[in-house]
Amino acid sequence: MSRSKETGQLCEPKEVHTPVLLKALSGILRYPADGTVVDATIGYGGHALEFGGRLTQKGLLIGLDVDNASLAAAGRKLENLNCRVELVRENFGRLDEVLEQSGIEQVDVILADLGVSSGQLADAERGISFQRDGPLDMRMDTRLQKTAADLVNGLGQDDLANLIYKYGEERRSRRIARGIVTARRQKPLERTSELVKVIVRSLGITTKGRKSRIHPATRTFQALRIAVNDELGQLEALLQKAPQLLKTQGQIAIISFHSLEDRLVKYNFRENHKNGFYEILTKKPLVADNEERQRNPRSRSAKLRVARKVEARQ
Ligand SMILES: C[S@@+](CC[C@H](N)C(=O)[O-])C[C@H]1O[C@@H](n2cnc3c(N)ncnc32)[C@H](O)[C@@H]1O
């Protein structure tokens, strides 16, 4: 994504986002053609085009995203759908309020494809990727107050280490936090490239000679992004509210990209199964087949879990 020089407005993303696990979702999602489908992470509208395309004029597609540029791109992509389309800039953790404002009590499908899109990752100005130099920002929602730079330069060493450990599952979090605190005494870290250098230096490894499959900055960047956007807190809120927001026979489908997210989904579905609310439709998470893994590398870490509501609301 880029900004227009004249207006500062966000423009059409250049990076194409290929929706993951589309075939797997198509095989499992069932809903009436005049039903209501919520795409809680509309992104560039890839999934929504497919699932909104199954709805008639009486059907309704509600798309949420915290990112204005994604909503604008989705709007363009979905303009020829037959069904009604409502796009809302809101966090999916507040789906209940969005539905209430639209006068809707319950829906047939809640779909969430978590994390960031390829376009957001490719946009250096968002500062999400350790592979591109940009401001240390990481906010998907520009209305949020705290950026990654605020955390990196503001948190105490122990809090920083705990954050990197908890959200990045980074075993070497203490060394990295110590390195950051030492570096920022000279000058606050403002760019993604500065943080990458500090991480690599703290761990005493070179990116060329490294043995690990993943880049040494991967886990720290993941941790900061999760914290800046409160990704796990918002996912928990959505999961907790979903049983009340689904019609009987309604389905919830969540695509996650790392174990912290997947664990929350797995335990929430189990809990709701025990409580008699959900039938779990994916005993094991569905993953991409070889063809999709080749075509779309992003799909390699994607896991899809789906549940169906079996009880009427109490
Ligand atoms: C992986 S992309 C979704 C791509 C989409 N399924 C498609 O096919 O184009 C995730 C999108 O969800 C948005 N997002 C992430 N967390 C969110 C949240 N808690 N509430 C609303 N939107 C969120 C991001 O801004 C991003 O646009």
Ligand as a Chemical Component Dictionary entry (heavy atoms), coordinates in Angstrom:
data_LIG
# 
_chem_comp.id                   LIG 
_chem_comp.type                 NON-POLYMER 
_chem_comp.pdbx_formal_charge   0 
_chem_comp.three_letter_code    LIG 
# 
loop_
_chem_comp_atom.comp_id 
_chem_comp_atom.atom_id 
_chem_comp_atom.alt_atom_id 
_chem_comp_atom.type_symbol 
_chem_comp_atom.charge 
_chem_comp_atom.model_Cartn_x 
_chem_comp_atom.model_Cartn_y 
_chem_comp_atom.model_Cartn_z 
_chem_comp_atom.pdbx_ordinal 
LIG C1  C1  C 0  -5.096  -11.999 6.695  1  
LIG S1  S1  S 1  -5.901  -10.499 6.325  2  
LIG C2  C2  C 0  -7.462  -11.032 5.715  3  
LIG C3  C3  C 0  -7.477  -11.259 4.238  4  
LIG C4  C4  C 0  -8.830  -11.600 3.672  5  
LIG N1  N1  N 0  -9.367  -12.806 4.227  6  
LIG C5  C5  C 0  -8.771  -11.667 2.161  7  
LIG O1  O1  O 0  -9.076  -12.745 1.614  8  
LIG O2  O2  O -1 -8.425  -10.691 1.512  9  
LIG C6  C6  C 0  -6.344  -9.932  7.910  10 
LIG C7  C7  C 0  -7.068  -8.612  7.900  11 
LIG O3  O3  O 0  -7.712  -8.502  9.165  12 
LIG C8  C8  C 0  -7.520  -7.223  9.693  13 
LIG N2  N2  N 0  -7.549  -7.423  11.151 14 
LIG C9  C9  C 0  -6.628  -8.021  11.924 15 
LIG N3  N3  N 0  -7.039  -8.060  13.203 16 
LIG C10 C10 C 0  -8.265  -7.498  13.230 17 
LIG C11 C11 C 0  -9.215  -7.270  14.267 18 
LIG N4  N4  N 0  -8.974  -7.619  15.540 19 
LIG N5  N5  N 0  -10.399 -6.698  13.935 20 
LIG C12 C12 C 0  -10.673 -6.341  12.642 21 
LIG N6  N6  N 0  -9.786  -6.519  11.641 22 
LIG C13 C13 C 0  -8.611  -7.093  11.916 23 
LIG C14 C14 C 0  -6.211  -6.743  9.143  24 
LIG O4  O4  O 0  -6.186  -5.339  9.086  25 
LIG C15 C15 C 0  -6.188  -7.392  7.766  26 
LIG O5  O5  O 0  -6.714  -6.539  6.791  27 
# 
loop_
_chem_comp_bond.comp_id 
_chem_comp_bond.atom_id_1 
_chem_comp_bond.atom_id_2 
_chem_comp_bond.value_order 
_chem_comp_bond.pdbx_ordinal 
LIG C1  S1  SING 1  
LIG S1  C2  SING 2  
LIG S1  C6  SING 3  
LIG C2  C3  SING 4  
LIG C3  C4  SING 5  
LIG C4  N1  SING 6  
LIG C4  C5  SING 7  
LIG C5  O1  DOUB 8  
LIG C5  O2  SING 9  
LIG C6  C7  SING 10 
LIG C7  O3  SING 11 
LIG C7  C15 SING 12 
LIG O3  C8  SING 13 
LIG C8  N2  SING 14 
LIG C8  C14 SING 15 
LIG N2  C9  SING 16 
LIG N2  C13 SING 17 
LIG C9  N3  DOUB 18 
LIG N3  C10 SING 19 
LIG C10 C11 SING 20 
LIG C10 C13 DOUB 21 
LIG C11 N4  SING 22 
LIG C11 N5  DOUB 23 
LIG N5  C12 SING 24 
LIG C12 N6  DOUB 25 
LIG N6  C13 SING 26 
LIG C14 O4  SING 27 
LIG C14 C15 SING 28 
LIG C15 O5  SING 29 
# 
